[in-house]
Amino acid sequence: MPEIPDRQPRRTAGMAARLTAADPVVPPRFDAVILAGGQGTRLGGADKPGLAVGASTLAAIAVAAAAAAGAQRVIAVGPPRPELLPLAARLPAGLVVVREDPPGSGPVPALRCGLGHVQQPCVTVLAADLPFLRGDHLRAMVPVIAGNRGGRPAGAVLVDDEGRPQWLIGCWRTGSLRSALRGYSGSSLRGLLMPLRPVMTSWDHCDGLPAPWLDCDTPADVSRARRWLAGAAPADPEDLADPIA
């Protein structure tokens, strides 16, 4: 497999935390909402979360990461996905698949729908197009909002190597997120979440694996992820070192 250059994350203004897989903390109990719908416009209208990448679909990778991190329940917002059903056994409170109304109306309505099924005081909010997301990433991030790192922030969001927040890799206090949604009429996740002033967390991805925020927006992104997970080097290793828009 190709090597990933060891790049240090840029410092982010405001509250920040650096995560490692070895952080000696116990996460609070949490559920996970996975936004697994969308139009897949840059993929020719394909059902992006249902695409097979490696041995799993993108949606199944997100559910498995949440389960490995210790989620009690996963709420997948999107169409029925039979491949997710076997993963329910890994979740103490099971798997729920729901659909926003109307279907495909955007991430904010999808989040509002999913949050209605959350039972725990904390919730992770994830995209379903992150082929390199693992339980370690979430397990290290969730405790940041537990009050043991300087107060009780409303949430924590992963930032990429350039310090850009990845709004669909985050964890939140359920009550704070519900309050924000009640007073929000916009359509932008950034517009909803940024005023909550989450802790910006960085991940030192020096383990030889691609960064967890690398997503699959285009056919080229999907092809690169498939080649990596199949054990074959992509044509240009730098493609996997740089953030994918």
N, C-alpha and C positions, 0 to 999 in steps of 0.2 A: 504494500500500500504506500502511497506517496506520503511524504512528511509534510506536516503543517508548520509553517514558520511560527516561532515563539514570539507572539506579539503581545505587548502589554496594553491593557485597556487604558484609554484616556480617562483622567479624573473627571467626574461629573459634578457640576455645581450643586449645592444643597446637601441634604443628608445622603450618605453613600455607605455602602458596605461591600466588602470583597468576599466572595464566597469560595469555599473549597469543599471537596467531597468529604474532608476529614473534620469539618466543623463539629465540635463536641456538644451538640445541642439536640434536644428532643422537640420535634415539631408539635404544635398544638393540633388538635383534631380538626380536620378540614375535609370539605367536599371539593369536587372539581367540576367546572363547567367548561365543556369543549365545544367551540363553535365549529360545527361540522357540516355547514350548509354552503351557501355562496353560489355564485354563478359560474366561476371558473372562466371568466371572459378571456384571460390571456392564455388559456389552454383550449381555446376553441369551443368553449361551453362544456368541457368535460366535467364530470363529477370529481373534483380534485381530491376531497378526502377519501374517496373510494379507490383511488389509484393504488396499484400494488407497487411498493418500493421495498426491495428486499423480500423477506418472507411475509410481510404484513402490508396491509393498506396503511395509508397515512393516518386515517382516523384511528385504526387499531394501535398504531405506535403511540399516539397521544394518550389513549386510554391506558395502555400498558405502563407508560411513564407515570401517570397519576397513581395507578395501583401500586407500582413499585415504591413510590414516595410515601405511601401510607394513606391515601385518600380513603375515606369511609364510603363515599358514594360518588359516582361519576354521572353527570347529566350531559348527554350528547345532544346538542341542538342541531337537528337536521333530519334528513329522510331516514327511514328504517335501514339499518345496516346489519344484516345477519351475521357478518364476521365478528361483530363485537360481542355477541351473546356469550361465547365461551369465556370471555374475560370477566363476566359478572361474578364468577366464582371467586375471583381474587379480591372482591370488594365487600367488606363487612355489611354495608347497607345496599349493595347491589348497583345495577346499572339502569338508568332511566334514559329513554330516547324520546325526545319531544320535538315539536316543530313550532317555530314562531309563526305568527299570523299577521299578514299573509306570508307564505313561504318565500324566502329570498328577499325579505324586506330590509336586510342589512344587519350589521353586527350589534347595534344598540338594541333593536327589538329582540334579536336572538338572545342577547345577554339578559334582558329583562325577563324573557320567557324561562330561560334556564335557572335564573336566580330564584324563581318562584318554587323550585324543587330542592333548594339547598336547605339542609338541616343543621349544619355545623356552624360554629361562630366564625370560621374562616373559610375562604374559598379560593382556589386557584382558577384563573381564567386563561384558557389556552386556545391557540389556533390548532387546526387539524391538518397542518401542512408542514410539520417540523420533523423531518426524518431522523434527525440526530438528537432529539430531545430524549433525556433519560431521567429515571427516577432520582439520581444523584442531584441533578440541577434543581429540582423542585424541593427535594428533602433539605437541601442547604438553604433555600430561599424562604421557605414558609416560616421558620422560627424568627426571622427578622421582624415580623409584625407581632411577636408575642410579648414585646415589652422588655426584652433583655438586651437591647442594643440602643438604649437612649430613648426612653419614652415609649408611647404606644402609637406608632404611625398607622395611618389608615390602610396602607398597602406597601408593597414592594414590587418593583418592576426590574426585569433584567435589561441591561444596556449592552449594546454591541461594542466592538473594539473602538468605534469612533465616538462612543458616548451617547449614541442615539437610543432613546427608550424603545423597547419592544413591548408595546402595549398588550400584546396577546401572549406574553409570557410573564405573568404576574400573579401575586397572591394578595388578598384583600380581607379586611374585616367585613364580614357579611353585612352587618348593620350599617357601616359607613357606605358601602356600595348601594344598598337599598335606598338609603336617604338621598344619595346623589342622583339615583335614577328617578326618584319621585319628583325632583325639582328640575329635571333636564328634558328639554324638548328637541334637542339637536339630533344629528345623525352621526356624529364623529365620536369614535371611542376616545381619541385624544382629548377632545373637548370635554368629555365626561370625566375622564380619569385624571388628567393633569391637575385640575384644581384641588384634588385630594392630597397633593404634595407627597406622593409615595417616596419611599427610600429607593434610590437608584442603586441597583446591585450589579456588580461585575463578576464575571466568571473567568478565572485563569485557565483557559483551555490549552494546557500544555501536556495533555495526556495522549497526543497523537491522533485525536479524533477531531472531526470537523466541529465547528462551534454550534451550540444548540439553537441559535437564532437563524441559522441558514434554512430558508424555506423553499418551497416549490411553487413558484408563480408561473413559470414558463416551461415549455417542453424541454428546453436546454437544462433548466434546473432539475427537472425530473430525471433526465438522462444521466446527469452527473451524479445525483444521489444513488441511482440504481447501479452505476458502475462502481461507485465507492463501496456500497454495501455488498456487491458481488465480489469484492476483493481485487478489482482491476483499477489501475491508476487512470484518472482522467487525463485528457490530452495536456492540460495545463494545470498543474497542482495549485497555482495561485487562484484559480477559479473558486476553489473551496476555502481559501483563506480570507477572501474578501466578502463583505456582507452582500447578500443578494437582495435587490430592491423588491 
